[in-house]
Amino acid sequence: MITRYGYLLITSCFVALFLASELIVAQDTLPLVDDYFIQDKLETIGSQTDNPIDYSTLIDHLNHYIDHPLNINTASREELQELGLLNEVQIMALLNHIKQLGKLIEVYELQSIDGFNLETILLILPYITVVGNGNQVPISLKNIFTKGKHEYYALGRKILEPSIGYTLPITQGQLDSSKKFLGSPYKILMKYRYTFSDQITFGFTGEKDAGEPFKHGFDFNSAYLFYRSKGIVKTLAVGDYQLGFGQGLCLSSGLTFSKTGDVLSIKKMSRELLPNTAINENAFMRGIVATIAFHHFEFTPFYSYHKLDGNATSVDTLTQEASAFSSLGTSGYHRTYNELKNKHIIGEALYGGHLAYNVDKLNIGITSYHTKFDADFIKNYKLYNQFEFTGKTNNNYSLDYSYSFKNYNFFGELARSGNGGIASLNGILISVDSRTSISILHRKYQKDYQALQSNGFAESSGTNNEEGIYIGISSNLTKNLVISAYYDEFSFPWLKYLIPAPSVGSEFLTHISCTPNKKLQLAIRYKKTLCQVQSGYYFPIIPLVKRMYDDFRWTAHYKVSTTLRVASRVEMSQFARGDEVNIIPSFGYLISQDVVFKLPKSKLSFSLSYALFDGDSYYTRMYCYEDDLPNSFSVPSFYGQGTRCYLMMQYHLMHGINIWLRYAQTYYPNMIAFGTGLDMIYGNAKTDVAAEVKISF
């Protein structure tokens, strides 16, 4: 039930919008630069895992285009795909328009091209241009030393309220038994990056999570050297990198998106190779990779070897190294004795290659690689996981394709693992007319398909034991009004964790967005998910029951002027679990107001937000993207009853030096403790403070 404060906040939203409309400068025609579809994608990823996620590789990829905008008049199909913000229907329409009518004179001419609306244009505007010859600065020692760009970041962060893990140990035994954190409550991040034109990038990263010891330097260290050109060697990466081919069924090491409000973006684009700038400590490759181009062919050989976290179940008595392990780590935390004991105990080597043939509108690729662990991967046997990978080695192969014909784009991938398991995905994007486009995707992943580096389109987290059909449609009712929807029906032929029988489910989403001008964006979204889970009743056979989740969201983003931006959001969720007779419902809501402003003729800018939330249970949680410091990301989940606020300040100290300060607090008025395990905090508030300095020259 919405409190009086909720009504006050809603009223303030409309008052803010009204006052903003009175402050608009008539000559201010600059567009919004906020990537709201990207924020929606990040919230989608955040909702799929409880582990912290670093989106730096994605954000750095976009920042590259801010410094080096892509000339869409001269860009190839591959370059437009690598941008990652346009779907295949839009790319086909743009290329056909330029071929038939010539180059664009200014960006807003895109509105005359099928599939492009004002919302799309505002999304891509910071990253594209229609002018410039794209000439690269010649590589020489003089140019590298005089025309490169250096960036150095230093970040510190702390939760003010101490959790159980930071209380003083009573005995040494408590430390050794992992009942305490071994390090300080400060998170520290250092990052350096050098870029020369759009051809050379190198950098390094050092990071310590809160609770990790700092005796021998940073807990995580990463470095990379990345080179790109239009010659025979298109790309070369040494150090840490992200790699992916086709639709990700065989190999995809970075972040990927499946189902979002952008219903036509179901095809993974060819951002095959990127430097790894993130601090996801187990989700990257380390070694060397290159893409060699000759005529219509591209060959990408790669090698990677690095140590992974794992749970060792057997240790070699001579070498004291793990000889068997039961699981791989994903959190990246090394705060306690046990977490440190499991750090980097498993070596993983991958080597192989990808051969691609690209001509006009046809792309065909073949991937083959070998995986080898230093120890045997032997899982704790359960009925649901008996088809998953075990052993030391695995081989994976795949064939991927993409073909465009008139207003159709066909794409897909067929993959096979060493044990004979098969995964297949096939899709089609159709431009029905100038206003409407349709996407259709079918995937079938056998229960025994084994690819630890895969990341295909899926409802669940793994690319196995799933079959489904996805249908999406997007229609520009006008150039300013877009309605999109998708329906996804899926099934799991074999058992899953906590689901002791084959199960089925479906998901429906509709999204209506209105962009009446370059300053205002309005959107309404409704999402319904239905699946099966085990009941709480234990019979000789545990029955499955329905689980239903409904989510409604309304958002408004308004650019008042070049110095003031406001955003409002109202979201409601409902969760129900049970059979047709016994339905147990729970509800939740979230109301938030964001303001971003810069003091006129000042070096100060601010971001602030205030939110109210009330959720009956963890199952009605809602995720909300927040502005955060550079190289730091915040997509918190909200449930229970409370408030959330944050204030972030940026100060431009002098040329090349910027400082950020951030204060954020979540307050639970009815709680005396929250969190779990060593992260539990006694109290009703969690306060996060952070600071960051950026030096660039």
Wavefront OBJ file of the C-alpha trace (Angstrom):
o trace
v 0.000 0.000 0.000
v 1.440 3.395 -1.027
v 2.160 5.630 1.932
v 1.568 9.380 2.114
v 5.210 9.800 1.174
v 4.513 7.837 -1.987
v 1.732 10.213 -2.958
v 4.025 13.128 -2.169
v 6.732 11.692 -4.407
v 4.320 11.066 -7.285
v 3.064 14.630 -6.975
v 6.618 15.925 -6.971
v 7.295 14.027 -10.199
v 4.552 15.851 -12.042
v 5.444 19.174 -10.432
v 9.051 18.711 -11.529
v 7.960 17.980 -15.067
v 5.680 21.014 -15.097
v 8.350 23.356 -13.745
v 10.826 21.887 -16.188
v 8.572 22.675 -19.112
v 8.512 26.310 -18.039
v 12.313 26.452 -17.970
v 12.945 25.132 -21.467
v 15.108 27.345 -23.599
v 13.468 27.689 -27.002
v 16.759 27.512 -28.895
v 18.015 24.438 -27.048
v 17.686 21.582 -29.513
v 20.358 19.253 -28.152
v 19.069 15.690 -27.843
v 19.042 13.375 -24.893
v 22.187 11.295 -24.669
v 21.019 8.766 -22.072
v 20.940 5.176 -23.295
v 17.676 4.022 -21.735
v 17.509 0.814 -23.774
v 21.051 0.033 -22.617
v 20.018 0.646 -19.003
v 17.115 -1.772 -19.503
v 19.548 -4.392 -20.802
v 21.829 -3.908 -17.801
v 18.879 -4.326 -15.441
v 18.006 -7.547 -17.255
v 21.520 -8.922 -16.719
v 21.499 -7.786 -13.080
v 18.276 -9.692 -12.425
v 19.818 -12.976 -13.614
v 22.526 -13.271 -10.958
v 23.219 -12.274 -7.372
v 26.941 -11.836 -8.075
v 28.287 -8.344 -8.772
v 28.709 -7.644 -12.484
v 31.139 -5.231 -14.101
v 29.893 -3.786 -17.382
v 33.140 -1.933 -18.147
v 33.844 -3.755 -21.412
v 30.427 -2.769 -22.767
v 30.659 0.844 -21.579
v 34.256 1.239 -22.785
v 33.170 -0.085 -26.174
v 30.580 2.710 -26.408
v 32.999 5.315 -25.055
v 35.337 4.387 -27.898
v 32.679 5.632 -30.310
v 32.212 8.846 -28.338
v 35.883 9.624 -28.978
v 35.810 8.151 -32.503
v 32.254 8.481 -33.895
v 31.327 6.015 -36.625
v 30.631 7.644 -39.984
v 27.452 5.839 -40.993
v 27.732 7.162 -44.547
v 30.886 5.144 -45.188
v 30.565 2.344 -42.594
v 30.372 -1.246 -43.784
v 27.757 -3.747 -42.630
v 30.320 -5.260 -40.250
v 31.198 -1.863 -38.742
v 27.522 -1.064 -38.193
v 27.085 -4.448 -36.505
v 30.092 -3.852 -34.268
v 28.488 -0.632 -33.003
v 26.013 -2.932 -31.238
v 23.116 -0.448 -31.129
v 21.327 -1.223 -34.400
v 19.439 -4.371 -35.301
v 19.869 -6.119 -38.634
v 16.622 -4.658 -40.048
v 17.863 -1.110 -39.429
v 21.305 -1.886 -40.854
v 19.803 -3.315 -44.057
v 17.507 -0.295 -44.444
v 20.368 2.186 -43.882
v 22.692 0.522 -46.398
v 19.929 0.296 -49.019
v 19.007 3.950 -48.498
v 22.592 5.146 -48.991
v 23.038 2.888 -52.026
v 19.892 4.158 -53.737
v 19.679 7.808 -52.641
v 23.215 8.723 -51.605
v 24.836 9.829 -48.375
v 23.031 11.560 -45.529
v 23.641 15.268 -45.062
v 22.655 15.358 -41.395
v 21.805 12.774 -38.733
v 18.094 13.486 -38.437
v 17.596 12.398 -42.054
v 17.578 8.927 -40.517
v 13.904 9.540 -39.676
v 13.116 9.097 -43.364
v 14.594 5.560 -43.361
v 12.432 2.554 -42.589
v 12.956 1.228 -39.061
v 14.402 4.463 -37.678
v 12.431 6.628 -35.277
v 13.377 9.542 -33.074
v 14.002 7.264 -30.098
v 16.550 5.207 -32.051
v 18.263 8.323 -33.360
v 18.615 9.765 -29.863
v 20.073 6.451 -28.712
v 22.834 6.299 -31.336
v 23.453 10.040 -31.710
v 26.477 10.285 -29.343
v 28.266 7.489 -31.197
v 27.813 8.327 -34.890
v 28.505 11.066 -37.431
v 27.761 11.728 -41.102
v 30.938 13.693 -41.814
v 34.654 12.970 -41.694
v 36.856 10.909 -43.952
v 37.893 8.463 -41.256
v 41.604 8.742 -42.058
v 43.746 7.091 -39.407
v 46.720 8.835 -37.848
v 49.904 7.092 -39.071
v 51.534 4.897 -36.446
v 54.984 6.150 -35.488
v 56.891 6.546 -32.240
v 56.478 10.320 -32.430
v 52.714 10.101 -32.945
v 52.316 7.450 -30.255
v 54.090 9.641 -27.687
v 52.497 12.938 -28.725
v 48.994 12.131 -29.987
v 47.870 9.383 -27.658
v 45.414 9.792 -24.780
v 46.251 8.696 -21.221
v 43.560 8.052 -18.580
v 44.171 7.119 -14.950
v 41.418 6.260 -12.457
v 41.608 5.742 -8.692
v 38.479 4.639 -6.814
v 37.691 3.938 -3.175
v 34.394 2.646 -1.740
v 33.134 1.593 1.697
v 29.933 0.466 3.411
v 29.756 2.527 6.601
v 27.761 0.031 8.662
v 29.998 -2.934 9.610
v 28.738 -6.401 8.756
v 29.327 -9.491 10.860
v 32.376 -10.353 8.800
v 34.286 -7.286 10.051
v 33.711 -7.727 13.785
v 36.888 -8.522 15.682
v 37.719 -12.240 15.875
v 37.716 -13.843 19.280
v 40.192 -16.567 18.383
v 42.576 -17.447 15.580
v 40.300 -20.400 14.931
v 37.526 -18.082 13.842
v 39.795 -16.620 11.171
v 40.907 -20.037 9.981
v 37.338 -21.344 9.894
v 36.196 -18.506 7.610
v 33.971 -16.814 10.168
v 35.643 -13.417 9.582
v 36.825 -11.313 6.670
v 40.594 -11.089 6.491
v 40.847 -7.590 4.977
v 39.569 -4.061 5.401
v 36.048 -2.953 4.403
v 37.428 -0.719 1.632
v 37.101 -1.510 -2.040
v 40.030 -0.083 -4.042
v 40.350 0.116 -7.813
v 43.200 1.482 -9.922
v 42.915 1.607 -13.701
v 45.113 3.022 -16.463
v 44.265 3.184 -20.167
v 46.145 4.522 -23.186
v 44.502 4.991 -26.585
v 46.053 6.062 -29.850
v 43.467 7.104 -32.433
v 41.201 4.087 -32.854
v 44.111 1.764 -33.557
v 46.021 1.010 -30.355
v 44.744 0.554 -26.821
v 46.527 -0.810 -23.810
v 45.932 -0.659 -20.106
v 46.016 -2.405 -16.776
v 43.695 -2.795 -13.812
v 44.225 -3.573 -10.124
v 41.308 -4.216 -7.781
v 40.642 -5.260 -4.182
v 37.096 -6.031 -3.080
v 35.841 -5.041 0.343
v 36.976 -7.627 2.879
v 39.932 -8.867 0.831
v 43.449 -8.596 2.327
v 45.963 -6.227 0.733
v 49.209 -7.741 2.009
v 50.710 -8.562 -1.373
v 49.009 -5.965 -3.574
v 45.728 -6.118 -5.427
v 43.676 -9.287 -5.323
v 42.930 -9.020 -9.061
v 45.309 -7.767 -11.736
v 44.606 -7.473 -15.442
v 46.421 -6.038 -18.466
v 45.856 -5.914 -22.209
v 47.275 -4.626 -25.494
v 44.813 -4.244 -28.364
v 45.492 -3.281 -31.984
v 43.047 -2.775 -34.849
v 43.539 -1.734 -38.453
v 42.078 -2.163 -41.912
v 45.046 -4.171 -43.137
v 45.763 -7.882 -43.215
v 45.952 -8.053 -39.411
v 42.553 -6.566 -38.527
v 42.845 -7.057 -34.784
v 45.437 -8.307 -32.350
v 45.039 -8.710 -28.596
v 47.639 -9.745 -26.064
v 46.715 -10.185 -22.409
v 43.086 -10.229 -21.268
v 40.334 -10.142 -23.882
v 36.717 -11.061 -24.641
v 35.916 -13.358 -27.542
v 32.726 -14.580 -29.158
v 31.548 -16.006 -32.478
v 28.235 -16.568 -34.199
v 25.270 -16.661 -31.839
v 27.317 -17.677 -28.805
v 26.311 -21.362 -28.724
v 29.895 -22.543 -29.027
v 32.007 -19.667 -27.657
v 31.080 -16.349 -26.057
v 33.079 -15.102 -23.094
v 31.601 -11.622 -22.556
v 28.266 -10.098 -21.560
v 25.356 -10.887 -23.854
v 21.687 -9.965 -23.926
v 18.736 -12.230 -24.621
v 15.263 -10.845 -24.050
v 14.868 -7.102 -23.529
v 12.461 -4.344 -24.516
v 14.335 -4.026 -27.804
v 12.454 -6.990 -29.261
v 14.287 -7.020 -32.614
v 17.774 -7.281 -31.073
v 17.773 -11.063 -30.763
v 20.691 -11.587 -33.126
v 24.142 -11.362 -31.609
v 26.251 -8.973 -33.638
v 29.853 -9.596 -34.618
v 31.714 -7.863 -31.799
v 33.950 -10.903 -31.828
v 37.054 -9.506 -30.160
v 37.361 -6.789 -27.515
v 39.951 -5.955 -24.849
v 38.790 -7.009 -21.399
v 38.522 -3.882 -19.236
v 36.133 -5.360 -16.668
v 36.904 -6.876 -13.267
v 34.728 -9.979 -13.591
v 37.546 -12.163 -12.326
v 36.597 -15.427 -14.025
v 34.713 -14.297 -17.146
v 37.464 -13.468 -19.629
v 40.268 -15.025 -21.661
v 43.986 -14.475 -21.129
v 46.562 -15.050 -23.831
v 46.814 -13.998 -27.469
v 44.364 -13.729 -30.358
v 44.455 -12.174 -33.824
v 42.119 -11.745 -36.784
v 43.812 -12.103 -40.163
v 41.897 -10.974 -43.250
v 42.567 -12.049 -46.832
v 40.109 -11.417 -49.665
v 36.698 -12.509 -48.350
v 38.099 -14.694 -45.580
v 38.950 -13.944 -41.960
v 40.828 -16.335 -39.702
v 40.915 -15.831 -35.917
v 43.259 -18.197 -34.050
v 43.367 -17.830 -30.260
v 45.037 -19.209 -27.163
v 44.055 -18.624 -23.551
v 45.290 -19.911 -20.219
v 44.511 -18.595 -16.761
v 43.734 -19.777 -13.275
v 40.134 -20.047 -12.097
v 38.522 -20.261 -8.676
v 37.094 -23.646 -7.783
v 36.114 -26.032 -5.057
v 38.887 -28.631 -4.803
v 37.810 -32.110 -3.743
v 41.187 -33.832 -4.105
v 44.774 -32.578 -3.757
v 47.975 -34.137 -5.129
v 50.119 -35.038 -2.123
v 53.372 -34.321 -3.998
v 52.581 -30.983 -5.668
v 49.850 -29.841 -3.260
v 47.825 -28.818 -6.304
v 44.200 -29.730 -6.940
v 43.732 -32.974 -8.824
v 39.919 -32.821 -8.825
v 37.294 -30.106 -8.300
v 33.500 -30.083 -8.081
v 32.594 -26.536 -9.164
v 33.973 -23.312 -10.608
v 33.822 -20.021 -8.722
v 31.849 -17.066 -10.067
v 31.807 -14.386 -7.355
v 35.476 -13.324 -7.510
v 35.521 -12.774 -3.734
v 38.603 -13.799 -1.719
v 37.741 -12.406 1.699
v 37.888 -15.417 3.996
v 40.219 -18.346 4.553
v 38.022 -20.704 2.518
v 37.592 -18.230 -0.339
v 41.352 -17.729 -0.499
v 41.871 -21.492 -0.353
v 39.729 -21.829 -3.487
v 41.433 -18.974 -5.348
v 43.076 -19.813 -8.681
v 43.366 -23.537 -7.991
v 42.268 -24.645 -11.466
v 44.142 -23.892 -14.669
v 42.043 -23.661 -17.837
v 43.553 -23.694 -21.330
v 41.579 -22.957 -24.498
v 42.947 -22.934 -28.006
v 41.332 -23.036 -31.410
v 40.132 -20.754 -34.160
v 37.315 -19.329 -36.222
v 37.258 -19.155 -40.026
v 34.756 -16.776 -41.600
v 33.707 -16.169 -45.202
v 32.118 -12.775 -45.811
v 30.769 -11.647 -49.162
v 28.107 -9.029 -49.762
v 25.100 -10.197 -47.733
v 26.361 -13.667 -46.808
v 28.451 -14.563 -43.742
v 29.470 -18.115 -42.878
v 31.734 -19.106 -40.003
v 33.269 -22.281 -38.583
v 34.511 -22.461 -34.982
v 36.583 -25.192 -33.388
v 38.400 -25.152 -30.056
v 39.726 -27.411 -27.327
v 39.342 -26.932 -23.561
v 41.698 -28.510 -21.038
v 41.683 -28.248 -17.235
v 44.654 -28.988 -14.989
v 42.421 -31.172 -12.824
v 39.381 -33.412 -13.213
v 36.010 -31.654 -13.119
v 33.880 -34.084 -11.087
v 30.565 -32.676 -9.912
v 28.646 -33.915 -6.929
v 26.302 -36.297 -8.695
v 22.647 -35.332 -8.736
v 19.872 -36.586 -10.966
v 19.438 -33.164 -12.606
v 23.149 -32.622 -13.456
v 24.097 -36.093 -14.738
v 24.405 -34.855 -18.351
v 26.641 -31.878 -17.541
v 30.359 -31.805 -18.337
v 32.826 -33.853 -16.302
v 36.447 -34.673 -16.992
v 39.572 -32.776 -18.032
v 39.080 -32.047 -21.733
v 36.316 -31.032 -24.100
v 36.024 -30.193 -27.784
v 33.477 -27.835 -29.301
v 32.569 -27.117 -32.906
v 29.997 -24.937 -34.622
v 28.790 -23.582 -37.946
v 27.202 -20.119 -37.946
v 25.588 -18.176 -40.764
v 23.853 -14.924 -41.664
v 22.206 -14.179 -45.002
v 20.219 -11.123 -46.084
v 17.752 -11.276 -48.956
v 15.595 -8.250 -49.749
v 13.788 -7.477 -46.464
v 14.774 -10.732 -44.773
v 17.765 -11.644 -42.655
v 18.319 -15.309 -41.816
v 20.831 -16.253 -39.109
v 21.717 -19.124 -36.853
v 24.272 -21.546 -35.483
v 24.629 -25.306 -35.172
v 27.004 -26.485 -32.424
v 28.290 -29.841 -31.210
v 30.254 -30.776 -28.092
v 32.798 -33.571 -27.774
v 30.292 -36.017 -26.276
v 27.929 -35.650 -29.252
v 25.477 -33.190 -27.680
v 23.858 -30.751 -30.139
v 22.659 -27.159 -29.787
v 20.973 -25.276 -32.603
v 19.539 -21.797 -33.031
v 17.842 -20.357 -36.107
v 16.211 -16.971 -36.508
v 14.780 -14.564 -39.026
v 14.300 -10.799 -39.008
v 11.641 -9.500 -41.393
v 10.942 -5.917 -42.415
v 7.256 -6.281 -43.261
v 6.846 -2.692 -44.432
v 8.213 0.770 -43.688
v 6.761 0.702 -40.169
v 6.649 -2.886 -38.955
v 9.312 -5.531 -38.372
v 9.084 -9.071 -37.001
v 11.663 -11.297 -35.309
v 11.372 -15.070 -34.940
v 13.865 -17.333 -33.174
v 13.852 -21.052 -32.451
v 16.437 -22.728 -30.233
v 16.920 -26.357 -29.276
v 19.679 -27.200 -26.834
v 19.946 -30.891 -25.968
v 20.294 -31.840 -22.323
v 23.770 -33.300 -22.910
v 25.229 -30.381 -24.890
v 28.395 -29.299 -23.043
v 30.066 -25.939 -23.706
v 31.370 -24.127 -20.632
v 32.203 -20.998 -22.677
v 28.803 -20.723 -24.375
v 26.320 -17.929 -23.861
v 23.440 -18.384 -26.275
v 19.947 -16.920 -26.331
v 18.157 -18.691 -23.492
v 15.678 -18.414 -20.666
v 18.010 -20.121 -18.210
v 21.685 -19.417 -17.553
v 23.103 -22.375 -19.487
v 23.036 -23.294 -23.168
v 21.620 -26.778 -22.618
v 18.390 -28.563 -21.710
v 16.125 -25.993 -23.334
v 13.854 -25.619 -26.323
v 11.837 -22.550 -27.212
v 10.240 -20.331 -29.825
v 10.412 -16.531 -29.633
v 8.284 -14.138 -31.689
v 8.695 -10.356 -31.519
v 7.073 -7.478 -33.366
v 7.845 -3.776 -33.423
v 5.742 -1.177 -35.193
v 6.299 2.548 -35.613
v 2.709 3.733 -35.401
v 4.142 7.191 -36.037
v 7.710 8.473 -36.151
v 7.330 9.320 -32.449
v 5.250 6.387 -31.192
v 6.543 2.813 -31.135
v 4.843 -0.311 -29.825
v 6.815 -3.516 -29.371
v 5.969 -6.932 -27.998
v 7.381 -10.426 -27.756
v 6.144 -13.835 -26.722
v 8.551 -16.602 -25.757
v 7.429 -20.140 -25.047
v 10.058 -22.487 -23.651
v 10.444 -25.943 -22.159
v 13.113 -27.824 -20.218
v 13.071 -31.493 -21.347
v 15.152 -32.651 -18.385
v 15.261 -31.826 -14.673
v 16.725 -28.558 -13.381
v 18.060 -27.457 -10.014
v 15.132 -27.578 -7.526
v 12.764 -28.620 -10.339
v 12.475 -32.437 -10.137
v 10.669 -32.983 -13.454
v 10.567 -31.654 -17.023
v 8.878 -28.244 -17.029
v 7.478 -25.572 -19.327
v 6.990 -21.817 -19.230
v 6.288 -18.672 -21.202
v 7.037 -14.970 -21.125
v 5.217 -12.023 -22.647
v 6.329 -8.407 -22.838
v 4.845 -5.316 -24.422
v 6.592 -1.968 -24.539
v 5.081 1.331 -25.724
v 7.371 4.315 -26.078
v 6.592 7.846 -27.121
v 9.214 10.448 -28.051
v 7.208 13.575 -28.967
v 10.348 15.707 -29.282
v 14.084 15.656 -28.648
v 13.613 16.404 -24.955
v 10.919 14.031 -23.720
v 10.723 10.236 -23.698
v 7.771 8.346 -22.202
v 7.429 4.580 -21.930
v 5.091 1.944 -20.526
v 6.133 -1.678 -20.144
v 4.266 -4.777 -19.024
v 5.948 -8.152 -18.555
v 4.423 -11.473 -17.525
v 6.395 -14.643 -16.799
v 4.862 -18.057 -16.180
v 6.876 -21.161 -15.314
v 6.748 -24.326 -13.219
v 8.553 -24.982 -9.927
v 8.360 -27.683 -7.290
v 5.699 -27.373 -4.631
v 6.366 -27.306 -0.931
v 4.571 -30.599 -0.468
v 6.557 -33.833 -0.414
v 4.795 -36.875 -1.804
v 6.373 -39.926 -3.353
v 6.581 -37.673 -6.430
v 6.990 -33.953 -5.778
v 4.370 -32.125 -7.902
v 5.130 -29.013 -9.927
v 3.078 -25.859 -9.470
v 2.739 -22.633 -11.417
v 4.839 -19.588 -10.643
v 3.601 -16.311 -12.100
v 5.331 -12.954 -12.120
v 3.775 -9.719 -13.430
v 5.645 -6.424 -13.719
v 4.320 -3.038 -14.845
v 6.596 -0.034 -15.375
v 6.042 3.583 -16.375
v 8.998 5.888 -17.053
v 9.488 9.473 -18.167
v 12.812 11.083 -19.094
v 12.832 14.799 -19.697
v 15.717 17.001 -20.777
v 14.857 20.448 -19.508
v 17.948 22.169 -20.876
v 21.633 21.552 -21.366
v 22.036 21.760 -17.569
v 18.973 19.932 -16.183
v 17.505 16.455 -16.728
v 14.760 14.672 -14.767
v 13.515 11.094 -14.816
v 10.505 9.517 -13.115
v 9.623 5.869 -12.658
v 6.703 3.937 -11.208
v 6.893 0.136 -11.116
v 4.589 -2.507 -9.660
v 5.116 -6.251 -9.445
v 3.040 -9.248 -8.422
v 4.194 -12.775 -7.673
v 1.982 -15.819 -7.222
v 2.823 -19.460 -6.637
v 0.518 -22.422 -6.363
v -1.999 -24.511 -8.241
v -5.359 -23.413 -9.640
v -6.935 -23.501 -6.175
v -4.199 -22.455 -3.752
v -2.599 -19.250 -5.024
v -0.271 -17.395 -2.661
v 0.186 -13.826 -4.001
v 2.632 -11.137 -2.990
v 2.983 -7.570 -4.249
v 5.566 -4.868 -4.594
v 5.978 -1.326 -5.898
v 8.781 1.132 -6.570
v 8.521 4.893 -7.135
v 11.603 6.909 -7.958
v 12.581 10.384 -9.038
v 16.002 11.190 -10.529
v 17.487 14.600 -11.221
v 20.739 15.373 -13.031
v 21.863 19.000 -13.205
v 24.914 21.150 -13.715
v 25.290 24.508 -12.044
v 25.395 27.209 -14.739
v 28.888 28.638 -15.291
v 30.233 26.197 -12.718
v 32.511 23.158 -12.642
v 29.999 21.257 -10.484
v 27.348 18.801 -11.628
v 25.059 16.599 -9.519
v 22.978 13.446 -9.823
v 20.442 12.653 -7.147
v 17.651 10.153 -6.707
v 15.011 9.252 -4.169
v 12.938 6.074 -4.272
v 10.229 4.423 -2.205
v 9.705 0.681 -2.385
v 7.543 -1.898 -0.684
v 7.708 -5.587 -1.621
v 6.086 -8.441 0.234
v 8.894 -10.875 -0.567
v 12.165 -11.467 -2.379
v 10.170 -12.768 -5.345
v 8.628 -9.345 -5.998
v 12.036 -7.653 -6.137
v 12.608 -4.978 -8.771
v 15.904 -3.844 -10.308
v 16.724 -0.228 -11.003
v 19.812 1.124 -12.772
v 21.561 3.988 -10.931
v 24.155 6.533 -11.975
v 27.469 5.592 -10.425
v 31.127 6.523 -10.573
v 33.134 5.701 -13.703
v 34.280 2.056 -13.618
v 31.618 1.244 -11.041
v 28.068 0.052 -11.622
v 24.929 -0.085 -9.533
v 21.813 -2.106 -10.376
v 20.361 -2.779 -6.900
v 17.334 -4.953 -6.230
v 14.490 -3.670 -4.048
v 12.191 -5.696 -1.818
v 10.902 -5.333 1.722
v 9.806 -1.854 2.760
v 12.119 1.111 2.655
v 13.648 4.047 0.865
v 16.679 4.471 -1.357
v 18.512 7.691 -2.059
v 21.829 8.704 -3.536
v 23.686 11.893 -4.315
v 26.633 12.018 -6.689
v 28.790 15.047 -7.373
v 31.277 15.622 -10.169
v 33.790 18.445 -9.921
v 36.034 19.506 -12.786
v 39.087 20.560 -10.807
v 41.197 21.656 -13.756
v 41.991 20.598 -17.284
v 42.316 16.813 -17.297
v 41.362 16.262 -13.641
v 37.842 15.285 -12.522
v 36.637 14.202 -9.080
v 33.485 12.238 -8.223
v 31.902 11.773 -4.783
v 28.903 9.506 -4.141
v 26.701 8.891 -1.126
v 23.950 6.257 -1.230
v 21.738 4.792 1.472
v 19.047 2.132 1.651
v 16.828 2.453 4.725
v 14.523 -0.288 6.076
v 12.375 1.202 8.887
v 10.950 -2.138 10.030
v 14.119 -4.236 10.084
v 16.624 -4.903 12.847
v 19.016 -6.833 10.573
v 19.318 -7.697 6.896
v 21.658 -9.572 4.606
v 22.931 -13.120 4.961
v 26.020 -14.845 6.311
v 29.052 -12.651 6.950
v 27.402 -9.821 4.967
v 24.598 -9.476 7.529
v 24.269 -5.971 9.010
v 22.620 -5.414 12.374
v 20.544 -2.288 11.959
v 18.080 -0.829 9.474
v 20.328 1.069 7.053
v 23.100 0.403 4.574
v 25.191 3.425 3.591
v 27.673 3.361 0.728
v 30.233 6.144 0.213
v 32.671 6.311 -2.695
v 35.145 8.658 -4.329
v 37.021 8.557 -7.620
v 39.644 10.662 -9.360
v 40.273 10.675 -13.102
v 43.417 12.195 -14.598
v 43.628 12.410 -18.377
v 46.148 13.998 -20.692
l 1 2 3 4 5 6 7 8 9 10 11 12 13 14 15 16 17 18 19 20 21 22 23 24 25 26 27 28 29 30 31 32 33 34 35 36 37 38 39 40 41 42 43 44 45 46 47 48 49 50 51 52 53 54 55 56 57 58 59 60 61 62 63 64 65 66 67 68 69 70 71 72 73 74 75 76 77 78 79 80 81 82 83 84 85 86 87 88 89 90 91 92 93 94 95 96 97 98 99 100 101 102 103 104 105 106 107 108 109 110 111 112 113 114 115 116 117 118 119 120 121 122 123 124 125 126 127 128 129 130 131 132 133 134 135 136 137 138 139 140 141 142 143 144 145 146 147 148 149 150 151 152 153 154 155 156 157 158 159 160 161 162 163 164 165 166 167 168 169 170 171 172 173 174 175 176 177 178 179 180 181 182 183 184 185 186 187 188 189 190 191 192 193 194 195 196 197 198 199 200 201 202 203 204 205 206 207 208 209 210 211 212 213 214 215 216 217 218 219 220 221 222 223 224 225 226 227 228 229 230 231 232 233 234 235 236 237 238 239 240 241 242 243 244 245 246 247 248 249 250 251 252 253 254 255 256 257 258 259 260 261 262 263 264 265 266 267 268 269 270 271 272 273 274 275 276 277 278 279 280 281 282 283 284 285 286 287 288 289 290 291 292 293 294 295 296 297 298 299 300 301 302 303 304 305 306 307 308 309 310 311 312 313 314 315 316 317 318 319 320 321 322 323 324 325 326 327 328 329 330 331 332 333 334 335 336 337 338 339 340 341 342 343 344 345 346 347 348 349 350 351 352 353 354 355 356 357 358 359 360 361 362 363 364 365 366 367 368 369 370 371 372 373 374 375 376 377 378 379 380 381 382 383 384 385 386 387 388 389 390 391 392 393 394 395 396 397 398 399 400 401 402 403 404 405 406 407 408 409 410 411 412 413 414 415 416 417 418 419 420 421 422 423 424 425 426 427 428 429 430 431 432 433 434 435 436 437 438 439 440 441 442 443 444 445 446 447 448 449 450 451 452 453 454 455 456 457 458 459 460 461 462 463 464 465 466 467 468 469 470 471 472 473 474 475 476 477 478 479 480 481 482 483 484 485 486 487 488 489 490 491 492 493 494 495 496 497 498 499 500 501 502 503 504 505 506 507 508 509 510 511 512 513 514 515 516 517 518 519 520 521 522 523 524 525 526 527 528 529 530 531 532 533 534 535 536 537 538 539 540 541 542 543 544 545 546 547 548 549 550 551 552 553 554 555 556 557 558 559 560 561 562 563 564 565 566 567 568 569 570 571 572 573 574 575 576 577 578 579 580 581 582 583 584 585 586 587 588 589 590 591 592 593 594 595 596 597 598 599 600 601 602 603 604 605 606 607 608 609 610 611 612 613 614 615 616 617 618 619 620 621 622 623 624 625 626 627 628 629 630 631 632 633 634 635 636 637 638 639 640 641 642 643 644 645 646 647 648 649 650 651 652 653 654 655 656 657 658 659 660 661 662 663 664 665 666 667 668 669 670 671 672 673 674 675 676 677 678 679 680 681 682 683 684 685 686 687 688 689 690 691 692 693 694 695 696 697
